[in-house]
Amino acid sequence: MSACVPTRADEPRREEHSHEPHSPPPARRPRLAGADVSASIAVFLIALPLSLGIALATGAPLQAGLVAAAVGGLVAGRLGGAPLQVSGPAAGLTVVTAELIHQYGWRTTCAITVLAGIAQLGLGLLRVARTALAVSPAIVHGMLAGIGVTIAVAQLHIVLGGVPHSSVLDNLRELPAQLARVHPAALAVSVLTLALLVLWPRLPGRAGKLLRKVPTPLVAVAVATTTASLMGLSLPKVDLPSWSSHALAALPDGPVLGLVAAVLTITLVCSVQSLLGAVAVDKLVAGRPEQSAQVGRSDLDRELLGQGAANVVSGALGGLPIAGVAVRSSANVHAGAVSRNSTMLHGVLVVIAALLMVPILELIPLASLAALVMAVGIQMVSLHHIRTVTRHREVLVYAVTTLAVVFFGVLEGVTLGIAMAVGVALHRLTRTRITHDETEGVHHVHVRGQLTFLAVPRLSRTLHLVPQGADAVVELDGSFMDHAAYESLQDWQNTHTVHGGTVELVGRRSGVRIGEPTGPAGLQALTGVAPEESDDCRCHPWTPWRNHQCEIPEAALLRDGQPGDTQGTEADGTGGGAAPSDADGALRADGTDSTGGHGGTGEPGKVSEPSPSSGGADALARPDAPEDNTAYASEGTGTSTATGTGAGPRAGTAAATSTGARTGAAADTGTNTGTGAATDTSRPSARQLARGISAFQRNTAPLVRGELARLAREGQQPSQLFLTCADSRLVTSMITSSGPGDLFVVRNVGNLVPLPGRESGDDSVAAAIEYAVDVLEVRSITVCGHSGCGAMQALLASEPGAAQTPLRRWLRHGEPSLQRMSAEDRPWARLAGRAPADAVEQLCLTNVVQQLEHLRSHESVARALRAGELELHGMYFHVGEAQAYLLTEGHEDRVFDHVGVADLSA
């Protein structure tokens, strides 16, 4: 890992010479990682019994399953675009293949597999892989569920000692007769296999943890085979004929339309299953940082080409159709594979087994393989998928697809599923709910859904329920309005306004309005905020903003024909500042800006708009007021003042003061004197607060109410303690993409962790740490520093013997960081890729490392670390770059690296 490090006089410069300037780079020898070897063995042990079982379920020669497994590992593993996806005979293709074998015979089925592979190669060359992902997940899950039901019903006959029939209806019809003539030995072996499949992953204790590393399918089949052999049970067993008599593909023989439909079915099922599997593998790898750093994202077009090539080879060699297999791919990722070598080596092991282990494989009872495949079929009907499609209101599509696959076939089922998905989408597009109600004389019209021409008659009828001359609010809760609906709404609005009524058109999101409001009463009744408190705010969350507040419109300057008080802006030279950044000077120990100028947002001399969370003051002035206004701002600490004077009918002086070290909110006190004294609710900060609360209640609260209700019932269960600075620019939920209940946050000036037991120490931070570790049982603690930290600037600018203010006494907990940075025997904390910008940034980085050491001194943290129940992370956030860095710790190396590159396990 390279990093730009500021060199010190006592540090010798490191020289790196990889080769002579004009010599070729040393040749790299291909290496086979140990993780790939162990992963390939785990996948092989799973693939071997499953491949035989799937071949048995399709009615194909059992050797065809081994051929497909070997080709899937070697060809798809080498050419595919998903390095860690394992391909082979998939359970999702069982029903399709069984139907083709029954209808056309085995050799023609192999030819169909070859043609399907050629079709996949064509689709891969056309680069349409992403288009396959447009198929609704409800259709895919429904298709797999239908196939799973078909497999389970068919294999149940073999489990009971009988022979399955060609269709689900026949199998269901013959099931009572089969139950009447159960084969006891076959049933006993099957029950033993199923019991091991269920119980083996649940073995308790340390011994169970070691035993669970052996693949469950291998254990189940091996134990059942051994038991049957020792007891001398007479059962049908695996029969692998000589490879010399293995059947290969022949020219397709059958009706052209039927063959075309068969090729399209194999192509569709193989392609969709493989591409969705590749996406799923990407998600699995992304959750394992040690692998994601070495494995790139899947190339879906290349994956389609690899699958096509594998199907061509498998069909030509007499193998089953091939697709990406979720069970084997998941095992490959969880076993720690880091390259495609694991997939290819598993294919080599299958070839070796097919050639050298035939006598052992022929001891396996068919009833055990049938039980294994039946369990796989049952697992394909996933309760998680059913809950997901129900939550997204796609359960009808899922049910139709599942039932159609079971009773009509895969191609017919997918076709009906697509038709149902299109029908549901059209229904949602045309289904619009329009309601009308009256509250305190204000008529509310709620439009929920897409507003198209089909809804215009109902919209018109509802709008005409509003009496002429009445106040009306029309709330549009949808994402689309066509031209016909727009004209109808505008015509009614114009007519209603002409007759003396008022109309307020509002959208679902904060500040979304259609046209200009024609009266204030509607909005006041809807939001509970008076007109002067909601001056046409058009900003909405996480879009470009200035302290996330809107500028006060010019119309707000005039109320009842008289000029009113407003916030100072850049134009008139007044305003409250946000926290000073690197260019703005250091924060003095008494809380004032050392430059004596305005606070800014990263640009010297530029004044930002004040906000309730910025720590700045509200400077109130009229546009024509003398330019004697002053403003001082601090980074959430110390004292912040703003004064303004003005002349006119409301002549007077306004002052606001914010004092103390804030931890998330400031204690504001204010006075307003003069002939036109205003109440607190007329101050801009109060208007902003009321606007923000109103927007939350109207837009955000309905979306989060269910989740907050759940958290209220279950209590907080955060997994992380996040300790960071009180700086208003650090929005923890935004930086960490977290929501309610995810983080237990502690904020203070300088993200400091006082050492335990020190005289006049701080029990507040220690209490939060103890509560988070011992009571909430968090799994990690993160100390997050940031650029332009005013506390670190104050530490650098501190002078010995200064007055011991509350801020000064608090900052003494950061003095060990100063000492660490100045120590000659310790390496500097540094950023990967560049040197720290200045001494302030160097101290910010060093402070994070030092506070992590302070954390380890707390008894509860030390105890959890020894038990392996807790992890500590250091983080640095550069405000101006919006870039997060995580600390990677070595023995003599402490580097803050970009997130996504850092080794999170360090």
LINFENHU-V269865 format. One record per residue. N is the residue number from 1. RES is the residue in three letters. PSI is psi in degrees with one decimal (NA if undefined). Layout:
BEGIN
N/RES/PSI + N/RES/PSI
END
This chain:
BEGIN
1/MET/123.3 + 2/SER/147.0 + 3/ALA/142.9 + 4/CYS/119.3 + 5/VAL/129.0 + 6/PRO/123.0 + 7/THR/146.5 + 8/ARG/163.6 + 9/ALA/-33.1 + 10/ASP/2.4 + 11/GLU/116.2 + 12/PRO/143.8 + 13/ARG/132.6 + 14/ARG/135.4 + 15/GLU/133.4 + 16/GLU/122.0 + 17/HIS/107.8 + 18/SER/-35.6 + 19/HIS/169.0 + 20/GLU/149.7 + 21/PRO/-37.0 + 22/HIS/9.8 + 23/SER/151.4 + 24/PRO/150.7 + 25/PRO/149.6 + 26/PRO/140.0 + 27/ALA/138.2 + 28/ARG/129.6 + 29/ARG/132.3 + 30/PRO/130.5 + 31/ARG/146.3 + 32/LEU/107.0 + 33/ALA/145.1 + 34/GLY/-33.9 + 35/ALA/-35.8 + 36/ASP/-37.1 + 37/VAL/-49.3 + 38/SER/-37.3 + 39/ALA/-39.5 + 40/SER/-36.5 + 41/ILE/-43.8 + 42/ALA/-43.0 + 43/VAL/-39.5 + 44/PHE/-43.1 + 45/LEU/-26.0 + 46/ILE/-40.8 + 47/ALA/-34.0 + 48/LEU/-56.5 + 49/PRO/-34.6 + 50/LEU/-38.8 + 51/SER/-42.8 + 52/LEU/-40.2 + 53/GLY/-40.5 + 54/ILE/-38.4 + 55/ALA/-40.5 + 56/LEU/-41.8 + 57/ALA/-29.8 + 58/THR/-17.7 + 59/GLY/10.7 + 60/ALA/165.1 + 61/PRO/139.2 + 62/LEU/-29.5 + 63/GLN/-24.2 + 64/ALA/-33.1 + 65/GLY/-39.4 + 66/LEU/-38.8 + 67/VAL/-46.3 + 68/ALA/-39.9 + 69/ALA/-42.4 + 70/ALA/-46.4 + 71/VAL/-40.7 + 72/GLY/-38.9 + 73/GLY/-44.4 + 74/LEU/-48.7 + 75/VAL/-56.6 + 76/ALA/-35.6 + 77/GLY/-36.2 + 78/ARG/-38.5 + 79/LEU/-19.5 + 80/GLY/164.1 + 81/GLY/-2.9 + 82/ALA/97.2 + 83/PRO/-33.5 + 84/LEU/1.3 + 85/GLN/133.4 + 86/VAL/126.3 + 87/SER/156.6 + 88/GLY/-168.4 + 89/PRO/122.7 + 90/ALA/146.4 + 91/ALA/-28.8 + 92/GLY/-16.8 + 93/LEU/0.1 + 94/THR/-50.1 + 95/VAL/-42.9 + 96/VAL/-48.0 + 97/THR/-40.6 + 98/ALA/-40.7 + 99/GLU/-40.1 + 100/LEU/-41.5 + 101/ILE/-41.3 + 102/HIS/-35.4 + 103/GLN/-39.6 + 104/TYR/-13.4 + 105/GLY/165.6 + 106/TRP/-43.8 + 107/ARG/-36.7 + 108/THR/-35.0 + 109/THR/-39.1 + 110/CYS/-40.1 + 111/ALA/-39.1 + 112/ILE/-38.1 + 113/THR/-41.1 + 114/VAL/-46.3 + 115/LEU/-37.7 + 116/ALA/-38.5 + 117/GLY/-40.6 + 118/ILE/-40.3 + 119/ALA/-40.0 + 120/GLN/-38.6 + 121/LEU/-41.0 + 122/GLY/-42.7 + 123/LEU/-37.2 + 124/GLY/-39.5 + 125/LEU/-30.6 + 126/LEU/-6.2 + 127/ARG/52.3 + 128/VAL/18.2 + 129/ALA/-40.5 + 130/ARG/-27.6 + 131/THR/-32.8 + 132/ALA/-26.4 + 133/LEU/-7.0 + 134/ALA/-13.0 + 135/VAL/132.1 + 136/SER/133.2 + 137/PRO/-29.1 + 138/ALA/-35.4 + 139/ILE/-44.3 + 140/VAL/-48.6 + 141/HIS/-37.3 + 142/GLY/-40.3 + 143/MET/-46.8 + 144/LEU/-36.9 + 145/ALA/-42.6 + 146/GLY/-41.5 + 147/ILE/-40.3 + 148/GLY/-42.1 + 149/VAL/-43.6 + 150/THR/-44.4 + 151/ILE/-48.3 + 152/ALA/-43.1 + 153/VAL/-40.4 + 154/ALA/-45.1 + 155/GLN/-19.1 + 156/LEU/-33.4 + 157/HIS/-41.1 + 158/ILE/-37.1 + 159/VAL/-37.1 + 160/LEU/-1.5 + 161/GLY/13.5 + 162/GLY/-159.8 + 163/VAL/131.4 + 164/PRO/159.7 + 165/HIS/177.8 + 166/SER/-21.0 + 167/SER/159.4 + 168/VAL/-41.7 + 169/LEU/-41.1 + 170/ASP/-40.5 + 171/ASN/-40.2 + 172/LEU/-37.7 + 173/ARG/-35.7 + 174/GLU/-2.3 + 175/LEU/-43.5 + 176/PRO/-40.8 + 177/ALA/-37.2 + 178/GLN/-37.2 + 179/LEU/-27.1 + 180/ALA/-21.0 + 181/ARG/55.6 + 182/VAL/140.4 + 183/HIS/110.3 + 184/PRO/-42.4 + 185/ALA/-45.5 + 186/ALA/-41.5 + 187/LEU/-40.5 + 188/ALA/-45.4 + 189/VAL/-39.7 + 190/SER/-44.1 + 191/VAL/-40.5 + 192/LEU/-43.6 + 193/THR/-47.5 + 194/LEU/-38.6 + 195/ALA/-42.3 + 196/LEU/-37.4 + 197/LEU/-34.2 + 198/VAL/-41.8 + 199/LEU/-30.8 + 200/TRP/-43.7 + 201/PRO/-8.6 + 202/ARG/15.5 + 203/LEU/129.1 + 204/PRO/170.5 + 205/GLY/178.7 + 206/ARG/-39.6 + 207/ALA/-39.6 + 208/GLY/-35.5 + 209/LYS/-38.4 + 210/LEU/-41.3 + 211/LEU/-32.1 + 212/ARG/-13.9 + 213/LYS/-21.2 + 214/VAL/128.9 + 215/PRO/134.1 + 216/THR/-45.9 + 217/PRO/-38.9 + 218/LEU/-44.2 + 219/VAL/-46.9 + 220/ALA/-47.8 + 221/VAL/-40.2 + 222/ALA/-45.0 + 223/VAL/-42.8 + 224/ALA/-40.6 + 225/THR/-44.5 + 226/THR/-43.2 + 227/THR/-45.6 + 228/ALA/-39.0 + 229/SER/-43.7 + 230/LEU/-34.6 + 231/MET/-5.1 + 232/GLY/36.1 + 233/LEU/138.0 + 234/SER/103.2 + 235/LEU/150.1 + 236/PRO/135.1 + 237/LYS/173.0 + 238/VAL/134.0 + 239/ASP/106.2 + 240/LEU/102.4 + 241/PRO/169.6 + 242/SER/142.7 + 243/TRP/-20.9 + 244/SER/-23.2 + 245/SER/13.5 + 246/HIS/131.7 + 247/ALA/131.6 + 248/LEU/177.7 + 249/ALA/150.2 + 250/ALA/171.5 + 251/LEU/136.9 + 252/PRO/139.0 + 253/ASP/115.7 + 254/GLY/177.4 + 255/PRO/140.0 + 256/VAL/-46.7 + 257/LEU/-38.9 + 258/GLY/-41.5 + 259/LEU/-40.3 + 260/VAL/-43.3 + 261/ALA/-38.7 + 262/ALA/-43.1 + 263/VAL/-43.7 + 264/LEU/-38.1 + 265/THR/-49.1 + 266/ILE/-43.4 + 267/THR/-46.3 + 268/LEU/-51.3 + 269/VAL/-46.2 + 270/CYS/-45.5 + 271/SER/-50.6 + 272/VAL/-44.6 + 273/GLN/-40.3 + 274/SER/-42.6 + 275/LEU/-42.5 + 276/LEU/-35.7 + 277/GLY/-39.0 + 278/ALA/-41.7 + 279/VAL/-41.8 + 280/ALA/-38.8 + 281/VAL/-38.7 + 282/ASP/-41.7 + 283/LYS/-40.1 + 284/LEU/-43.8 + 285/VAL/-38.5 + 286/ALA/-28.9 + 287/GLY/-0.2 + 288/ARG/91.0 + 289/PRO/-33.1 + 290/GLU/-23.5 + 291/GLN/-37.7 + 292/SER/-26.1 + 293/ALA/-20.5 + 294/GLN/-16.9 + 295/VAL/125.0 + 296/GLY/173.4 + 297/ARG/156.4 + 298/SER/142.6 + 299/ASP/102.9 + 300/LEU/-35.5 + 301/ASP/-40.5 + 302/ARG/-36.2 + 303/GLU/-39.3 + 304/LEU/-38.8 + 305/LEU/-41.9 + 306/GLY/-41.5 + 307/GLN/-38.8 + 308/GLY/-44.8 + 309/ALA/-40.4 + 310/ALA/-39.7 + 311/ASN/-35.1 + 312/VAL/-47.2 + 313/VAL/-44.3 + 314/SER/-45.5 + 315/GLY/-40.3 + 316/ALA/-31.9 + 317/LEU/5.6 + 318/GLY/37.7 + 319/GLY/168.0 + 320/LEU/161.1 + 321/PRO/150.1 + 322/ILE/142.3 + 323/ALA/165.9 + 324/GLY/135.8 + 325/VAL/123.3 + 326/ALA/-42.2 + 327/VAL/-48.5 + 328/ARG/-39.3 + 329/SER/-43.7 + 330/SER/-42.5 + 331/ALA/-36.9 + 332/ASN/-44.8 + 333/VAL/-47.8 + 334/HIS/-23.1 + 335/ALA/-4.6 + 336/GLY/16.3 + 337/ALA/144.1 + 338/VAL/-0.2 + 339/SER/175.7 + 340/ARG/-7.4 + 341/ASN/-33.6 + 342/SER/-41.7 + 343/THR/-43.5 + 344/MET/-40.3 + 345/LEU/-33.6 + 346/HIS/-36.0 + 347/GLY/-39.0 + 348/VAL/-42.1 + 349/LEU/-35.4 + 350/VAL/-41.7 + 351/VAL/-45.0 + 352/ILE/-44.1 + 353/ALA/-40.6 + 354/ALA/-27.4 + 355/LEU/-33.0 + 356/LEU/-14.5 + 357/MET/20.6 + 358/VAL/-45.9 + 359/PRO/-35.3 + 360/ILE/-43.3 + 361/LEU/-31.1 + 362/GLU/-0.8 + 363/LEU/-11.1 + 364/ILE/125.4 + 365/PRO/140.4 + 366/LEU/-30.1 + 367/ALA/-35.3 + 368/SER/-43.5 + 369/LEU/-39.0 + 370/ALA/-40.7 + 371/ALA/-39.7 + 372/LEU/-47.0 + 373/VAL/-35.6 + 374/MET/-39.9 + 375/ALA/-40.0 + 376/VAL/-42.0 + 377/GLY/-41.6 + 378/ILE/-39.9 + 379/GLN/-21.6 + 380/MET/-18.5 + 381/VAL/85.6 + 382/SER/125.7 + 383/LEU/-32.6 + 384/HIS/-42.7 + 385/HIS/-39.1 + 386/ILE/-43.8 + 387/ARG/-38.9 + 388/THR/-48.8 + 389/VAL/-29.9 + 390/THR/-42.4 + 391/ARG/-32.7 + 392/HIS/11.9 + 393/ARG/40.6 + 394/GLU/14.7 + 395/VAL/-29.9 + 396/LEU/-41.4 + 397/VAL/-43.5 + 398/TYR/-47.4 + 399/ALA/-43.0 + 400/VAL/-44.2 + 401/THR/-45.1 + 402/THR/-51.2 + 403/LEU/-37.3 + 404/ALA/-39.0 + 405/VAL/-41.1 + 406/VAL/-44.5 + 407/PHE/-21.1 + 408/PHE/-28.2 + 409/GLY/167.4 + 410/VAL/-51.2 + 411/LEU/-45.0 + 412/GLU/-39.9 + 413/GLY/-43.5 + 414/VAL/-40.4 + 415/THR/-46.5 + 416/LEU/-36.5 + 417/GLY/-42.4 + 418/ILE/-42.3 + 419/ALA/-40.9 + 420/MET/-38.6 + 421/ALA/-41.5 + 422/VAL/-41.5 + 423/GLY/-41.3 + 424/VAL/-40.8 + 425/ALA/-42.4 + 426/LEU/-38.3 + 427/HIS/-43.0 + 428/ARG/-35.6 + 429/LEU/-36.0 + 430/THR/-11.8 + 431/ARG/108.1 + 432/THR/129.2 + 433/ARG/123.0 + 434/ILE/121.8 + 435/THR/159.8 + 436/HIS/134.4 + 437/ASP/162.7 + 438/GLU/131.0 + 439/THR/115.0 + 440/GLU/44.1 + 441/GLY/-3.4 + 442/VAL/129.1 + 443/HIS/124.6 + 444/HIS/127.6 + 445/VAL/116.0 + 446/HIS/124.6 + 447/VAL/110.6 + 448/ARG/118.9 + 449/GLY/-178.0 + 450/GLN/135.4 + 451/LEU/95.6 + 452/THR/179.1 + 453/PHE/-25.6 + 454/LEU/-24.4 + 455/ALA/-3.0 + 456/VAL/-43.7 + 457/PRO/-44.7 + 458/ARG/-36.9 + 459/LEU/-44.2 + 460/SER/-42.2 + 461/ARG/-41.5 + 462/THR/-41.5 + 463/LEU/-33.5 + 464/HIS/-2.4 + 465/LEU/-15.9 + 466/VAL/121.8 + 467/PRO/152.7 + 468/GLN/140.4 + 469/GLY/0.6 + 470/ALA/160.2 + 471/ASP/134.0 + 472/ALA/144.9 + 473/VAL/121.9 + 474/VAL/115.2 + 475/GLU/119.6 + 476/LEU/106.8 + 477/ASP/75.5 + 478/GLY/171.3 + 479/SER/2.4 + 480/PHE/139.1 + 481/MET/122.9 + 482/ASP/179.0 + 483/HIS/-38.5 + 484/ALA/-44.0 + 485/ALA/-38.7 + 486/TYR/-45.7 + 487/GLU/-41.3 + 488/SER/-43.5 + 489/LEU/-42.9 + 490/GLN/-40.7 + 491/ASP/-44.0 + 492/TRP/-39.5 + 493/GLN/-45.4 + 494/ASN/-43.1 + 495/THR/-43.1 + 496/HIS/-37.3 + 497/THR/-39.7 + 498/VAL/-34.6 + 499/HIS/14.9 + 500/GLY/3.0 + 501/GLY/169.9 + 502/THR/146.2 + 503/VAL/130.2 + 504/GLU/115.6 + 505/LEU/116.2 + 506/VAL/151.3 + 507/GLY/-178.4 + 508/ARG/-37.4 + 509/ARG/157.8 + 510/SER/129.0 + 511/GLY/-0.3 + 512/VAL/116.0 + 513/ARG/150.0 + 514/ILE/111.2 + 515/GLY/179.2 + 516/GLU/141.5 + 517/PRO/139.8 + 518/THR/7.0 + 519/GLY/150.4 + 520/PRO/-18.0 + 521/ALA/-37.9 + 522/GLY/-46.8 + 523/LEU/-38.7 + 524/GLN/-40.5 + 525/ALA/-33.4 + 526/LEU/-42.2 + 527/THR/-16.5 + 528/GLY/9.6 + 529/VAL/131.6 + 530/ALA/156.6 + 531/PRO/-40.5 + 532/GLU/-9.4 + 533/GLU/-1.5 + 534/SER/63.1 + 535/ASP/71.3 + 536/ASP/49.8 + 537/CYS/125.2 + 538/ARG/7.4 + 539/CYS/151.5 + 540/HIS/162.5 + 541/PRO/139.1 + 542/TRP/32.9 + 543/THR/169.1 + 544/PRO/131.0 + 545/TRP/165.8 + 546/ARG/101.2 + 547/ASN/27.3 + 548/HIS/35.2 + 549/GLN/152.9 + 550/CYS/152.4 + 551/GLU/144.3 + 552/ILE/120.2 + 553/PRO/158.2 + 554/GLU/-29.0 + 555/ALA/-24.2 + 556/ALA/-14.5 + 557/LEU/-21.2 + 558/LEU/116.8 + 559/ARG/125.4 + 560/ASP/33.4 + 561/GLY/6.3 + 562/GLN/144.9 + 563/PRO/141.5 + 564/GLY/172.8 + 565/ASP/143.1 + 566/THR/175.4 + 567/GLN/149.7 + 568/GLY/144.8 + 569/THR/179.4 + 570/GLU/-33.9 + 571/ALA/-39.2 + 572/ASP/6.5 + 573/GLY/15.1 + 574/THR/166.7 + 575/GLY/160.7 + 576/GLY/142.9 + 577/GLY/157.5 + 578/ALA/-168.1 + 579/ALA/138.4 + 580/PRO/138.4 + 581/SER/-164.7 + 582/ASP/-36.3 + 583/ALA/-5.3 + 584/ASP/-3.8 + 585/GLY/169.3 + 586/ALA/157.7 + 587/LEU/121.9 + 588/ARG/162.1 + 589/ALA/-21.8 + 590/ASP/2.9 + 591/GLY/2.8 + 592/THR/162.1 + 593/ASP/129.9 + 594/SER/-20.2 + 595/THR/-17.4 + 596/GLY/6.5 + 597/GLY/-165.5 + 598/HIS/146.0 + 599/GLY/155.9 + 600/GLY/-172.9 + 601/THR/34.5 + 602/GLY/-9.4 + 603/GLU/123.4 + 604/PRO/136.1 + 605/GLY/-3.5 + 606/LYS/132.1 + 607/VAL/130.1 + 608/SER/164.7 + 609/GLU/141.4 + 610/PRO/153.0 + 611/SER/161.8 + 612/PRO/-23.6 + 613/SER/1.0 + 614/SER/-17.7 + 615/GLY/-3.4 + 616/GLY/-178.9 + 617/ALA/159.8 + 618/ASP/110.6 + 619/ALA/114.0 + 620/LEU/126.0 + 621/ALA/152.3 + 622/ARG/154.8 + 623/PRO/-30.9 + 624/ASP/15.2 + 625/ALA/153.7 + 626/PRO/150.6 + 627/GLU/54.0 + 628/ASP/18.7 + 629/ASN/145.6 + 630/THR/154.1 + 631/ALA/137.0 + 632/TYR/137.3 + 633/ALA/150.3 + 634/SER/164.7 + 635/GLU/65.7 + 636/GLY/11.0 + 637/THR/164.4 + 638/GLY/-142.3 + 639/THR/138.2 + 640/SER/127.4 + 641/THR/155.3 + 642/ALA/135.3 + 643/THR/150.9 + 644/GLY/144.1 + 645/THR/153.9 + 646/GLY/166.1 + 647/ALA/167.2 + 648/GLY/-167.7 + 649/PRO/-26.8 + 650/ARG/38.3 + 651/ALA/143.4 + 652/GLY/-170.5 + 653/THR/135.8 + 654/ALA/138.8 + 655/ALA/143.7 + 656/ALA/142.3 + 657/THR/136.5 + 658/SER/124.3 + 659/THR/162.0 + 660/GLY/166.4 + 661/ALA/114.3 + 662/ARG/146.0 + 663/THR/66.1 + 664/GLY/-22.3 + 665/ALA/152.6 + 666/ALA/151.1 + 667/ALA/106.9 + 668/ASP/133.9 + 669/THR/144.1 + 670/GLY/153.1 + 671/THR/149.7 + 672/ASN/111.6 + 673/THR/155.2 + 674/GLY/179.7 + 675/THR/-25.7 + 676/GLY/50.4 + 677/ALA/136.4 + 678/ALA/158.1 + 679/THR/170.7 + 680/ASP/-34.1 + 681/THR/-12.4 + 682/SER/-8.3 + 683/ARG/146.7 + 684/PRO/-39.0 + 685/SER/-37.7 + 686/ALA/-39.0 + 687/ARG/-41.6 + 688/GLN/-42.0 + 689/LEU/-45.8 + 690/ALA/-39.2 + 691/ARG/-45.0 + 692/GLY/-43.1 + 693/ILE/-41.2 + 694/SER/-43.2 + 695/ALA/-37.9 + 696/PHE/-49.3 + 697/GLN/-33.8 + 698/ARG/-36.4 + 699/ASN/-44.3 + 700/THR/-40.7 + 701/ALA/-42.8 + 702/PRO/-27.2 + 703/LEU/-30.2 + 704/VAL/-1.6 + 705/ARG/-41.8 + 706/GLY/-43.0 + 707/GLU/-41.4 + 708/LEU/-34.0 + 709/ALA/-39.2 + 710/ARG/-43.7 + 711/LEU/-34.7 + 712/ALA/-36.5 + 713/ARG/-43.9 + 714/GLU/-14.5 + 715/GLY/167.9 + 716/GLN/137.8 + 717/GLN/58.6 + 718/PRO/153.1 + 719/SER/-10.6 + 720/GLN/144.6 + 721/LEU/123.2 + 722/PHE/110.9 + 723/LEU/114.2 + 724/THR/-178.9 + 725/CYS/158.5 + 726/ALA/2.5 + 727/ASP/132.7 + 728/SER/-16.0 + 729/ARG/-9.7 + 730/LEU/102.6 + 731/VAL/99.1 + 732/THR/-40.3 + 733/SER/-34.0 + 734/MET/-43.8 + 735/ILE/-39.2 + 736/THR/3.3 + 737/SER/46.7 + 738/SER/168.2 + 739/GLY/-169.6 + 740/PRO/133.6 + 741/GLY/-5.5 + 742/ASP/-41.8 + 743/LEU/140.1 + 744/PHE/107.5 + 745/VAL/132.2 + 746/VAL/124.2 + 747/ARG/135.8 + 748/ASN/171.1 + 749/VAL/113.9 + 750/GLY/9.0 + 751/ASN/56.6 + 752/LEU/146.7 + 753/VAL/94.5 + 754/PRO/142.9 + 755/LEU/142.2 + 756/PRO/146.8 + 757/GLY/2.2 + 758/ARG/151.3 + 759/GLU/135.0 + 760/SER/34.6 + 761/GLY/178.4 + 762/ASP/113.9 + 763/ASP/-15.5 + 764/SER/-50.6 + 765/VAL/-42.9 + 766/ALA/-40.1 + 767/ALA/-40.3 + 768/ALA/-40.0 + 769/ILE/-47.1 + 770/GLU/-41.8 + 771/TYR/-42.6 + 772/ALA/-40.9 + 773/VAL/-47.3 + 774/ASP/-35.4 + 775/VAL/-53.3 + 776/LEU/-18.0 + 777/GLU/50.4 + 778/VAL/153.7 + 779/ARG/-14.4 + 780/SER/153.4 + 781/ILE/130.5 + 782/THR/128.3 + 783/VAL/119.3 + 784/CYS/116.1 + 785/GLY/177.6 + 786/HIS/164.1 + 787/SER/153.3 + 788/GLY/33.0 + 789/CYS/120.6 + 790/GLY/-33.0 + 791/ALA/-42.1 + 792/MET/-35.7 + 793/GLN/-40.4 + 794/ALA/-37.0 + 795/LEU/-43.2 + 796/LEU/-33.4 + 797/ALA/1.2 + 798/SER/146.1 + 799/GLU/138.6 + 800/PRO/142.7 + 801/GLY/7.6 + 802/ALA/161.2 + 803/ALA/138.9 + 804/GLN/80.9 + 805/THR/165.9 + 806/PRO/-40.1 + 807/LEU/-42.3 + 808/ARG/-41.2 + 809/ARG/-35.2 + 810/TRP/-41.6 + 811/LEU/-11.1 + 812/ARG/-23.1 + 813/HIS/-13.0 + 814/GLY/-3.3 + 815/GLU/-35.7 + 816/PRO/-28.4 + 817/SER/-39.9 + 818/LEU/-45.2 + 819/GLN/-37.7 + 820/ARG/-41.7 + 821/MET/-33.0 + 822/SER/-7.8 + 823/ALA/135.4 + 824/GLU/-22.0 + 825/ASP/5.7 + 826/ARG/136.4 + 827/PRO/148.6 + 828/TRP/143.9 + 829/ALA/143.7 + 830/ARG/168.1 + 831/LEU/141.9 + 832/ALA/129.9 + 833/GLY/-19.8 + 834/ARG/161.8 + 835/ALA/153.1 + 836/PRO/144.3 + 837/ALA/-37.7 + 838/ASP/-173.3 + 839/ALA/-31.6 + 840/VAL/-45.6 + 841/GLU/-37.1 + 842/GLN/-40.7 + 843/LEU/-37.4 + 844/CYS/-43.0 + 845/LEU/-45.5 + 846/THR/-36.8 + 847/ASN/-37.8 + 848/VAL/-45.7 + 849/VAL/-42.7 + 850/GLN/-40.8 + 851/GLN/-28.6 + 852/LEU/-37.2 + 853/GLU/-38.6 + 854/HIS/-39.8 + 855/LEU/-41.5 + 856/ARG/-17.7 + 857/SER/-15.8 + 858/HIS/135.4 + 859/GLU/-45.1 + 860/SER/-38.9 + 861/VAL/-45.3 + 862/ALA/-39.8 + 863/ARG/-43.6 + 864/ALA/-35.4 + 865/LEU/-41.6 + 866/ARG/-34.7 + 867/ALA/-1.8 + 868/GLY/23.0 + 869/GLU/2.5 + 870/LEU/145.2 + 871/GLU/145.7 + 872/LEU/136.7 + 873/HIS/141.1 + 874/GLY/140.0 + 875/MET/145.2 + 876/TYR/129.6 + 877/PHE/119.7 + 878/HIS/112.0 + 879/VAL/-48.0 + 880/GLY/-32.6 + 881/GLU/-9.6 + 882/ALA/45.0 + 883/GLN/129.8 + 884/ALA/143.1 + 885/TYR/142.1 + 886/LEU/145.9 + 887/LEU/129.2 + 888/THR/120.1 + 889/GLU/129.8 + 890/GLY/-167.1 + 891/HIS/-48.6 + 892/GLU/24.7 + 893/ASP/118.1 + 894/ARG/102.9 + 895/VAL/134.1 + 896/PHE/114.3 + 897/ASP/157.5 + 898/HIS/140.2 + 899/VAL/135.0 + 900/GLY/-20.2 + 901/VAL/-29.7 + 902/ALA/150.8 + 903/ASP/101.6 + 904/LEU/-15.1 + 905/SER/-7.3 + 906/ALA/NA
END
